[in-house]
Amino acid sequence: MEDSKIIDLYWARSQQAIAASEEKYGPYCHTIARRILDREEDAEECVNDTWLHAWNAIPPQRPGILSAFFGKLTRNLSLDRWRRLKAAKRGGSQVEVALHELEDCLPDRRTPDENLEAGETAAIISAFLRRHSEADRALFVRRYFHLEPLSELADRFGLSVGQVKSRLHRMRSKLKLELEREGVAV
């Protein structure tokens, strides 16, 4: 089913919207949730929550890219659950490793005033990524948005794990310099 038809189902408040979303985007959302969460049951619950959040958000929102909308919902819900689970037990999961890699080039936790600057920071990061090759952009997004393990990235891009680490390190260093140059506190 086309994305516009799925969105129309949400606007019409038809239960078919959820079934169509699960059919078309369920595997994609499950992959995102499983990369963040260790337990299949937790991932399944986050994907189900994705459909509930979509139901509550559409309307009034009309997402331009439905896959990105569902992916972001799933990712945020999964990260929230991961943080709650992490509070109960400490561990070195793939999520923790990827987020730790990025912490040196991203601003500290935002205060309400800094929320106003978040859009500008996002625009700087987007412009930064657009100046890189398509492969580097994909590598960066797959690692830090989709949280793909380094070994999967190496296989996907035909690189060694060391090459992936090196490319990501160089990009993070350049991003940090770019953010500092633009006046974003890192």
Backbone as CSV, one residue per row, in Angstrom:
resi,resn,N_x,N_y,N_z,CA_x,CA_y,CA_z,C_x,C_y,C_z
1,MET,0.841,-1.167,0.000,0.000,0.000,0.000,0.895,1.243,0.000
2,GLU,0.495,2.248,-0.729,1.259,3.485,-0.806,1.186,4.245,0.511
3,ASP,2.243,4.986,0.804,2.296,5.741,2.050,1.136,6.723,2.178
4,SER,0.800,7.391,1.093,-0.291,8.374,1.146,-1.612,7.708,1.534
5,LYS,-1.822,6.483,1.083,-3.040,5.742,1.438,-3.038,5.372,2.922
6,ILE,-1.867,4.983,3.433,-1.756,4.653,4.851,-2.051,5.886,5.696
7,ILE,-1.492,7.024,5.300,-1.744,8.271,6.034,-3.223,8.628,5.977
8,ASP,-3.838,8.444,4.814,-5.279,8.711,4.693,-6.085,7.825,5.643
9,LEU,-5.638,6.573,5.826,-6.324,5.675,6.769,-6.214,6.201,8.206
10,TYR,-5.048,6.718,8.557,-4.905,7.312,9.888,-5.842,8.508,10.037
11,TRP,-5.889,9.345,9.011,-6.747,10.532,9.070,-8.215,10.139,9.159
12,ALA,-8.568,9.031,8.548,-9.951,8.552,8.599,-10.219,7.780,9.888
13,ARG,-9.162,7.610,10.735,-9.256,6.870,12.001,-9.661,5.422,11.778
14,SER,-9.166,4.848,10.687,-9.441,3.454,10.360,-8.399,2.548,11.010
15,GLN,-8.870,1.476,11.640,-7.964,0.507,12.258,-7.044,-0.145,11.229
16,GLN,-7.433,-0.105,9.963,-6.601,-0.682,8.899,-5.256,0.038,8.789
17,ALA,-5.186,1.271,9.279,-3.939,2.027,9.213,-2.829,1.300,9.960
18,ILE,-3.173,0.776,11.125,-2.165,0.085,11.939,-1.740,-1.216,11.265
19,ALA,-2.702,-1.949,10.738,-2.370,-3.201,10.049,-1.494,-2.932,8.824
20,ALA,-1.826,-1.890,8.067,-1.043,-1.554,6.877,0.358,-1.093,7.270
21,SER,0.460,-0.341,8.374,1.766,0.123,8.851,2.629,-1.062,9.267
22,GLU,2.022,-1.981,10.020,2.755,-3.170,10.479,3.209,-4.013,9.289
23,GLU,2.339,-4.165,8.310,2.686,-4.987,7.147,3.841,-4.390,6.360
24,LYS,3.781,-3.069,6.127,4.794,-2.436,5.282,6.073,-2.078,6.046
25,TYR,5.925,-1.590,7.276,7.075,-1.069,8.008,7.428,-1.858,9.267
26,GLY,6.683,-2.908,9.565,6.963,-3.706,10.748,8.376,-4.251,10.787
27,PRO,8.843,-4.921,9.737,10.220,-5.460,9.770,11.283,-4.376,9.963
28,TYR,11.085,-3.229,9.315,12.011,-2.103,9.452,12.052,-1.627,10.904
29,CYS,10.899,-1.431,11.502,10.824,-0.960,12.889,11.358,-2.014,13.863
30,HIS,11.084,-3.278,13.592,11.597,-4.355,14.450,13.124,-4.371,14.421
31,THR,13.717,-4.149,13.266,15.181,-4.125,13.154,15.752,-3.000,14.002
32,ILE,15.146,-1.820,13.923,15.617,-0.688,14.721,15.527,-1.021,16.208
33,ALA,14.384,-1.520,16.639,14.180,-1.819,18.063,15.125,-2.914,18.545
34,ARG,15.332,-3.944,17.727,16.213,-5.052,18.143,17.666,-4.609,18.256
35,ARG,18.076,-3.627,17.459,19.455,-3.151,17.556,19.684,-2.398,18.857
36,ILE,18.633,-1.842,19.398,18.762,-1.057,20.621,18.521,-1.909,21.858
37,LEU,17.548,-2.802,21.778,17.136,-3.591,22.940,17.615,-5.034,22.816
38,ASP,17.999,-5.615,23.923,18.521,-6.976,23.911,17.423,-8.031,23.821
39,ARG,16.290,-7.756,24.412,15.227,-8.764,24.470,14.197,-8.551,23.364
40,GLU,13.828,-9.619,22.716,12.834,-9.571,21.636,11.498,-9.029,22.146
41,GLU,11.136,-9.394,23.371,9.855,-8.941,23.925,9.831,-7.417,24.070
42,ASP,10.950,-6.836,24.493,11.036,-5.382,24.626,10.952,-4.704,23.266
43,ALA,11.622,-5.284,22.282,11.584,-4.729,20.930,10.164,-4.781,20.373
44,GLU,9.499,-5.906,20.568,8.119,-6.067,20.093,7.197,-5.032,20.738
45,GLU,7.373,-4.812,22.016,6.540,-3.852,22.718,6.774,-2.426,22.199
46,CYS,8.016,-2.086,21.904,8.315,-0.755,21.367,7.711,-0.565,19.979
47,VAL,7.736,-1.602,19.174,7.123,-1.495,17.843,5.610,-1.317,17.983
48,ASN,5.003,-2.059,18.887,3.567,-1.872,19.122,3.273,-0.455,19.619
49,ASP,4.143,0.056,20.485,3.982,1.437,20.953,4.147,2.435,19.805
50,THR,4.965,2.076,18.825,5.145,2.947,17.654,3.802,3.181,16.965
51,TRP,3.045,2.101,16.774,1.752,2.246,16.086,0.789,3.090,16.924
52,LEU,0.829,2.925,18.249,-0.021,3.735,19.123,0.366,5.212,19.034
53,HIS,1.657,5.492,19.081,2.111,6.878,18.980,1.777,7.473,17.609
54,ALA,1.889,6.670,16.574,1.513,7.141,15.236,0.026,7.459,15.198
55,TRP,-0.777,6.591,15.797,-2.235,6.794,15.839,-2.564,8.122,16.522
56,ASN,-1.824,8.438,17.593,-2.075,9.677,18.330,-1.508,10.909,17.634
57,ALA,-0.510,10.719,16.773,0.137,11.857,16.107,-0.471,12.190,14.745
58,ILE,-1.084,11.191,14.111,-1.684,11.397,12.775,-3.190,11.238,12.921
59,PRO,-4.029,12.195,12.729,-3.711,13.622,12.652,-3.301,14.179,14.013
60,PRO,-2.769,15.333,14.116,-2.717,16.430,13.157,-1.524,16.384,12.208
61,GLN,-0.484,15.603,12.545,0.676,15.559,11.654,0.343,14.806,10.373
62,ARG,1.038,15.178,9.319,0.976,14.455,8.056,2.422,14.253,7.620
63,PRO,3.028,13.127,8.041,4.455,12.909,7.762,4.761,12.921,6.267
64,GLY,5.880,13.559,5.940,6.304,13.594,4.543,6.914,12.270,4.106
65,ILE,7.692,11.670,4.999,8.338,10.396,4.715,7.936,9.434,5.833
66,LEU,7.012,8.555,5.527,6.425,7.689,6.537,7.451,6.754,7.163
67,SER,8.372,6.232,6.376,9.390,5.330,6.924,10.247,6.055,7.956
68,ALA,10.636,7.294,7.674,11.443,8.070,8.624,10.625,8.383,9.878
69,PHE,9.355,8.679,9.704,8.471,8.969,10.833,8.376,7.757,11.761
70,PHE,8.094,6.593,11.189,8.004,5.373,12.001,9.358,5.000,12.594
71,GLY,10.417,5.148,11.812,11.753,4.821,12.294,12.150,5.685,13.478
72,LYS,11.852,6.974,13.408,12.192,7.880,14.507,11.363,7.549,15.746
73,LEU,10.073,7.285,15.562,9.240,6.899,16.701,9.793,5.644,17.373
74,THR,10.078,4.634,16.577,10.585,3.367,17.120,11.913,3.574,17.827
75,ARG,12.785,4.323,17.210,14.109,4.580,17.791,13.970,5.296,19.125
76,ASN,13.176,6.345,19.176,13.022,7.103,20.419,12.378,6.261,21.519
77,LEU,11.354,5.511,21.168,10.709,4.642,22.155,11.676,3.574,22.656
78,SER,12.459,3.014,21.756,13.427,1.975,22.130,14.535,2.545,23.007
79,LEU,15.020,3.740,22.665,16.052,4.365,23.494,15.513,4.710,24.878
80,ASP,14.272,5.165,24.958,13.667,5.432,26.270,13.606,4.160,27.105
81,ARG,13.178,3.074,26.485,13.097,1.801,27.203,14.499,1.332,27.601
82,TRP,15.459,1.477,26.692,16.824,1.077,26.972,17.370,1.850,28.178
83,ARG,17.093,3.170,28.243,17.550,3.975,29.378,16.922,3.490,30.683
84,ARG,15.632,3.163,30.642,14.973,2.656,31.847,15.590,1.325,32.275
85,LEU,15.833,0.448,31.322,16.433,-0.845,31.641,17.866,-0.682,32.135
86,LYS,18.585,0.254,31.542,19.977,0.495,31.925,20.060,1.014,33.349
87,ALA,19.061,1.791,33.753,19.051,2.299,35.126,18.980,1.142,36.123
88,ALA,18.332,0.074,35.702,18.194,-1.090,36.582,19.448,-1.963,36.562
89,LYS,20.127,-2.001,35.430,21.344,-2.812,35.345,22.316,-2.152,34.382
90,ARG,23.559,-2.197,34.694,24.581,-1.586,33.848,25.116,-2.632,32.877
91,GLY,25.505,-2.164,31.661,26.047,-3.095,30.688,26.705,-2.348,29.546
92,GLY,27.374,-3.061,28.677,28.086,-2.466,27.563,27.440,-2.839,26.236
93,SER,26.177,-2.505,26.079,25.467,-2.884,24.857,25.928,-2.056,23.666
94,GLN,25.489,-2.457,22.486,25.807,-1.766,21.238,25.347,-0.314,21.301
95,VAL,24.209,-0.054,21.894,23.682,1.307,21.999,24.625,2.168,22.823
96,GLU,25.025,1.645,23.963,25.899,2.403,24.849,27.218,2.728,24.162
97,VAL,27.768,1.784,23.436,29.034,1.992,22.740,28.878,3.079,21.671
98,ALA,27.824,3.007,20.870,27.617,3.995,19.802,27.379,5.383,20.375
99,LEU,26.563,5.477,21.409,26.295,6.777,22.013,27.549,7.342,22.678
100,HIS,28.355,6.485,23.271,29.597,6.932,23.883,30.552,7.504,22.822
101,GLU,30.593,6.892,21.653,31.452,7.376,20.574,31.074,8.802,20.184
102,LEU,29.787,9.116,20.219,29.311,10.433,19.786,29.385,11.501,20.870
103,GLU,29.511,11.136,22.116,29.348,12.108,23.192,30.364,13.234,23.157
104,ASP,31.548,13.026,22.592,32.558,14.082,22.554,32.260,15.168,21.528
105,CYS,31.364,14.897,20.589,31.107,15.915,19.567,29.661,16.386,19.557
106,LEU,28.908,16.080,20.597,27.541,16.569,20.708,27.387,17.401,21.970
107,PRO,26.477,18.358,21.949,26.287,19.195,23.128,25.810,18.379,24.320
108,ASP,26.065,18.942,25.520,25.564,18.316,26.735,24.044,18.365,26.739
109,ARG,23.437,17.749,27.753,21.972,17.747,27.864,21.460,19.182,27.782
110,ARG,20.341,19.351,27.090,19.803,20.687,26.843,18.938,21.157,28.004
111,THR,19.055,22.432,28.278,18.121,23.091,29.170,16.981,23.588,28.297
112,PRO,15.893,24.068,28.884,14.798,24.579,28.046,15.245,25.671,27.072
113,ASP,16.147,26.551,27.510,16.628,27.601,26.607,17.386,27.019,25.418
114,GLU,18.130,25.974,25.676,18.920,25.362,24.604,18.050,24.605,23.616
115,ASN,16.836,24.265,24.009,15.926,23.608,23.073,15.685,24.464,21.842
116,LEU,15.739,25.777,22.024,15.554,26.684,20.891,16.680,26.533,19.873
117,GLU,17.854,26.195,20.371,19.013,26.053,19.493,19.102,24.674,18.838
118,ALA,18.266,23.738,19.283,18.347,22.366,18.774,18.127,22.309,17.272
119,GLY,17.191,23.088,16.768,16.936,23.109,15.324,18.144,23.603,14.546
120,GLU,18.814,24.626,15.075,20.020,25.137,14.426,21.131,24.089,14.438
121,THR,21.276,23.407,15.553,22.293,22.355,15.651,22.003,21.241,14.652
122,ALA,20.735,20.854,14.558,20.351,19.818,13.591,20.659,20.272,12.169
123,ALA,20.420,21.542,11.872,20.702,22.063,10.533,22.207,22.041,10.246
124,ILE,23.011,22.347,11.246,24.465,22.313,11.076,24.926,20.886,10.800
125,ILE,24.380,19.937,11.553,24.756,18.533,11.359,24.316,18.052,9.981
126,SER,23.110,18.430,9.567,22.635,18.036,8.231,23.521,18.612,7.136
127,ALA,23.880,19.884,7.264,24.756,20.509,6.264,26.120,19.832,6.261
128,PHE,26.617,19.508,7.445,27.898,18.800,7.560,27.841,17.470,6.810
129,LEU,26.790,16.704,7.037,26.668,15.393,6.392,26.507,15.527,4.876
130,ARG,25.800,16.552,4.420,25.626,16.740,2.967,26.949,17.019,2.259
131,ARG,27.918,17.554,2.967,29.229,17.843,2.358,30.103,16.600,2.246
132,HIS,29.667,15.499,2.802,30.431,14.256,2.731,29.874,13.350,1.632
133,SER,30.648,12.362,1.281,30.215,11.427,0.246,28.976,10.678,0.721
134,GLU,28.254,10.146,-0.235,27.051,9.379,0.099,27.393,8.194,0.999
135,ALA,28.532,7.560,0.731,28.947,6.406,1.537,29.243,6.826,2.980
136,ASP,29.940,7.944,3.163,30.246,8.406,4.516,28.973,8.814,5.255
137,ARG,28.058,9.477,4.544,26.774,9.852,5.157,26.028,8.611,5.613
138,ALA,25.960,7.636,4.731,25.237,6.401,5.055,25.903,5.687,6.232
139,LEU,27.210,5.653,6.235,27.955,5.028,7.327,27.630,5.718,8.656
140,PHE,27.668,7.033,8.658,27.398,7.821,9.860,25.961,7.616,10.354
141,VAL,25.003,7.708,9.453,23.592,7.566,9.833,23.303,6.137,10.296
142,ARG,23.846,5.163,9.591,23.596,3.767,9.988,24.208,3.467,11.358
143,ARG,25.333,4.084,11.663,25.949,3.842,12.972,25.222,4.602,14.089
144,TYR,24.949,5.873,13.867,24.484,6.706,14.968,22.977,6.949,14.990
145,PHE,22.272,6.627,13.955,20.807,6.674,14.024,20.251,5.260,14.120
146,HIS,20.693,4.387,13.231,20.190,3.009,13.226,20.972,2.101,14.182
147,LEU,22.111,2.610,14.707,22.924,1.902,15.692,23.397,0.533,15.211
148,GLU,23.783,0.468,13.934,24.293,-0.790,13.395,25.664,-1.093,13.998
149,PRO,25.907,-2.346,14.307,27.228,-2.739,14.824,28.322,-2.511,13.777
150,LEU,29.527,-2.264,14.261,30.652,-2.004,13.359,30.870,-3.153,12.382
151,SER,30.704,-4.385,12.848,30.927,-5.537,11.969,29.918,-5.563,10.819
152,GLU,28.657,-5.215,11.102,27.652,-5.162,10.029,27.972,-4.056,9.038
153,LEU,28.420,-2.904,9.553,28.785,-1.804,8.659,29.956,-2.201,7.767
154,ALA,30.930,-2.879,8.346,32.088,-3.322,7.568,31.638,-4.240,6.442
155,ASP,30.772,-5.197,6.736,30.268,-6.106,5.705,29.468,-5.351,4.644
156,ARG,28.591,-4.454,5.090,27.721,-3.713,4.176,28.525,-2.849,3.203
157,PHE,29.595,-2.218,3.707,30.353,-1.275,2.886,31.634,-1.866,2.308
158,GLY,31.881,-3.149,2.557,33.065,-3.796,2.014,34.357,-3.252,2.612
159,LEU,34.328,-2.945,3.900,35.485,-2.392,4.591,35.860,-3.308,5.749
160,SER,37.041,-3.085,6.284,37.394,-3.784,7.519,36.792,-3.008,8.688
161,VAL,36.675,-3.646,9.828,36.148,-2.971,11.015,37.043,-1.780,11.365
162,GLY,38.346,-1.954,11.211,39.286,-0.868,11.478,39.053,0.332,10.571
163,GLN,38.779,0.073,9.295,38.496,1.165,8.365,37.209,1.893,8.747
164,VAL,36.206,1.137,9.149,34.941,1.747,9.578,35.190,2.632,10.797
165,LYS,35.913,2.098,11.785,36.209,2.876,12.991,36.958,4.157,12.632
166,SER,37.917,4.029,11.741,38.732,5.178,11.351,37.892,6.247,10.648
167,ARG,37.066,5.832,9.714,36.224,6.797,8.981,35.250,7.488,9.923
168,LEU,34.642,6.723,10.819,33.703,7.315,11.773,34.419,8.269,12.726
169,HIS,35.615,7.893,13.156,36.392,8.762,14.052,36.712,10.090,13.363
170,ARG,37.163,10.028,12.108,37.471,11.257,11.367,36.232,12.125,11.212
171,MET,35.086,11.501,10.912,33.855,12.276,10.759,33.438,12.916,12.089
172,ARG,33.550,12.180,13.178,33.188,12.752,14.482,34.099,13.927,14.827
173,SER,35.384,13.785,14.528,36.327,14.872,14.808,35.985,16.108,13.988
174,LYS,35.689,15.913,12.710,35.312,17.034,11.849,33.998,17.658,12.302
175,LEU,33.059,16.821,12.714,31.775,17.332,13.194,31.971,18.169,14.444
176,LYS,32.808,17.709,15.343,33.070,18.464,16.566,33.654,19.833,16.234
177,LEU,34.626,19.869,15.325,35.218,21.149,14.919,34.174,22.055,14.278
178,GLU,33.327,21.488,13.433,32.269,22.255,12.769,31.307,22.862,13.787
179,LEU,30.904,22.051,14.757,29.976,22.558,15.790,30.636,23.647,16.630
180,GLU,31.894,23.459,16.989,32.600,24.480,17.760,32.742,25.765,16.953
181,ARG,33.059,25.644,15.648,33.201,26.802,14.765,31.888,27.577,14.666
182,GLU,30.757,26.841,14.722,29.441,27.466,14.627,28.927,27.960,15.982
183,GLY,29.752,27.768,17.035,29.377,28.280,18.344,28.504,27.367,19.174
184,VAL,28.428,26.089,18.796,27.666,25.117,19.571,28.579,24.543,20.643
185,ALA,28.163,24.656,21.901,28.969,24.130,23.010,28.976,22.616,22.988
186,VAL,30.175,22.043,22.925,30.293,20.579,22.935,31.067,20.121,24.150
